[in-house]
Amino acid sequence: MEVRLEKNFDTGEFKVGASWLKQFLWYFSDVCLFKSKLIPLSSVLVIILRLFGAQIGKQVRIKPGIHIKYPWKLKVGDFSWLADCYIENLDWVHIGNNCCISQQAMLMTGNHNFASKKFDLFTKPICIENGVWVGARSNIAPGVTAYSHAVLAFGSTATEDLEAFGIYQGNPATQIKRRSIK
């Protein structure tokens, strides 16, 4: 069976959510200030993200080298820590209080429908509740909710919701034990 692919995929109801000028200014701010790692001060990076519409709580740490596709679709609670992770937020990403998004973790809110002839785009928000730890080099797929204090271990991939206080590992991630906080 021969499948003929077409170049123009359907983006459905996807909206960037910002004017072309804001997108343009963000692109250069991102390249020059975030990805270049020229500004090592978290407080300055937080101010810049807020200027572009990110909703960021108090005492949040943002590390240089982070990738955030659209800051105006990002909400981060208080006392959270975001390393040099990759947040491809074509849809909303909500990160709660006291969360850790570790080095090179990837939060991906969009993908393409491989069953569609046109390879149509779809997006779904990601919600990371309070106290969640997303381990280094781990991945969270579109539409996943990581419930309160869940842990996604190093190099794991969450394609389904993570239960509260569950510790998940593997690809796809499965619960290996319960988190006990003393």
N, C-alpha and C positions, 0 to 999 in steps of 0.2 A: 504494500500500500504506500503510495507516494503522498506525502503531505506537503502542500505548498504553503510556505510561510509568507506573510505579507509584512511590509515594513511598518505600517501605521497601526500600532496597538491602541486599544481603547483605554483611556485613563478613567473612564466612568465618571464618578462625581468628585474626583480628586481636585482639590483647590490648594494652591500654595499658601494662600492666606496672607499675602503681603504684596505691596506694590512692586513694580519692577525696580524702582529706585531703592527701596529697602532691601530687596534681594541682592542688588548690585553692591550696595554698601556693605551688606553682611558678607558677601563673598570675599571682598578684599580685606575686611576686618578679620575674618576667619583665617585666611591664608597668611596675612602679615602678622597677626598678633597671637593667634591660637596655635596654628600648626607649625609656625616658625619657632615657637617656644621663646620668643623674645621677651615676653612678659612672664616672669616666674611668680608674680604675686597673685595669689588667689583672689584677694579682695578687688584688684583691678579687673580681672577676668569676669568676676561676678557683676561688677558695675557695667561692663560692656554688654554682657548678656542681658541684663535688665534693660539697658537702653534699647535693645532690639526686641523687647517684649517678653523675655523669659520671666517666669514667676519663680523667684528664688528666695527661700527662707533665710533665717539668720544663721550666721556662722557656718555657712556651706563652704566646703573646700573644692575648688576646681583646679585641676592640675594642668600644666601646659601640655600641648599636644592633643588635647581632646578634640574630637570631631562631633559637631552638632549641626545637623543639616539645616533645621529651621528653629532658631531659639524661641520664636513666637509660638511654638507648639511644644514647649517644655515647661513643666512645673516641678519644682524640687522643694521638699519640706526642709525643716530646720535640721542643722547638725549633720547633714549628709556629706559624703565624700565621693567625688567623681574623679577617677584617675584618667589616664590617657586612653579613654574608652572611645567607642564609635557608636554614636546615637544617630541613626538614620530615621529621623522622625518625620516621615511623610504624613503621619497622623500623630495624635497626642501621645506624649510620654509623661506619665505622672510618677514621680519618685517621692516616697514619703519621708518621714523624719528618721534620722539615725540610720540611714542606709549607706552601704558601701558598694560602689560600682567599680570593680577592680581593673587593673591594667589590661588593656586590649580586649575587654569584654565588648560584645556587640549587641545592641538593641535595635532590631530591624522591624519597623512597623509596616513595611510594604513588601510586596513580592509580585510575581507574575503568575497567571493561571496557565500552567503548562498544558492543560487540556483544551485550551482555547486556540483556535486557528490563528488568532491575532496576538496571542500571548498577552492578554489584557492585564492591566495593572489592578491590584486590589490592595487596600490598606485597612489596618485595624489597629486601634490604640494598644499601648502596653501600660499596665498598671503595676507598680512595685510598691507594696504597702510598707508601713513602718518596720524598721529593724531588719530588712532583707539584706543579705550579702550575696552579690553576684560576683562569683570568683573570676580570677584572671583567665582571659581567653575563652570565656564561656559565651554562649549565644542565647538570646531570647527572641523567639519568633513572633510575628504579628498576632495580636489578639490575646497574648498570654497575660495572666495576672499572677504575680508572685505574692501570695498572701503573707500576712504578718510574720516576720522573723524567719521566713524560709531561707534556705541556703542553696545556691546552685554552685556546685563544686567546680574546681579548676577544669577548664577545657570541656565542660558539659554543654548540652544543647537542650533547652526547654522548648518543646513544641506544644505542650499542654500546660494548664495551670499548675502552680506549685502550692500544695496545701500549707497552711500555717504551721510553723515550727518543723516542717519537713526538711530533711537534708537530701538533696538530689545529686545524682552523679550519672554520667554516661551520655550516650548519643543514640537514641533519644534518652533524656534524663529520666531516671526512675528513682523513687524514694528508697534510700538505703538505711535510714534510721531517723529518729526524732531528735530535734535540737533541744537540749536542756540548758537553760540559762540560770546560773547560780548567783 
